[in-house]
């Protein structure tokens, strides 16, 4: 779950929390997920893996990679979040720290490149293109109804809070150093492709987020490529506090 950070900038500047965007309903034919109930939703989320198999063989035991190579799904996945959404939300008022982070992994350490105060889309895009920085957008379900629906179903299914972040990383770059999370993570690749390396945990089922030095993590146990249509690598992470 993202850490709450008070926006920086002029103390006299009035904070304005962006209003939730009004979003048109997507045609049912575009949705690849079954929203009839929390159970049916989760079944569709991990399909073709059976729920019983998921909890018996994968849950809190080992990673599960599901690949769906179907171009007809592009409209639905890309509707969840896009660069144009970020541009629109910046015009409504987003703050560094609270809403977006700009960072890059340099020498095995995370370097935060945030500015002060409100985030401007042109500056974010400049950091993305020229500094090869990752843009992390916190809790996009505040503005995207379809993401709110997804998280609502996950919260009902697991009986816990669920948060989300969007990560936008330029090709050939890395936003975060090796680390382990304190939540269960579901990752959905919205556009582009991103290489993932997973390692044996140094702390089983960690309850605190922590960065691990590369000399401690050894060699990857899993090395795979998440890919989808489009040019920019957009990844959506759902974290469940269970």
Secondary structure by P-SEA (a helix, b strand, c coil): ccccccccccccbbbbcccccccccccccccccccccaaaaaaaaaccccaaaaaacccccbbbbbbbccccaaaaaaacccaaaaaaaaaacccccccbbbbbbcccbbbbbcccccccaaaaaaaaccccbbbbbcccccccaaaaaaaaaaaaaccbbbbbbbbbbccccccccccccccbbbbbbccbbbbbbbcccccccccccccccccccccccbbbbbbbccccbbbbbbbbcc
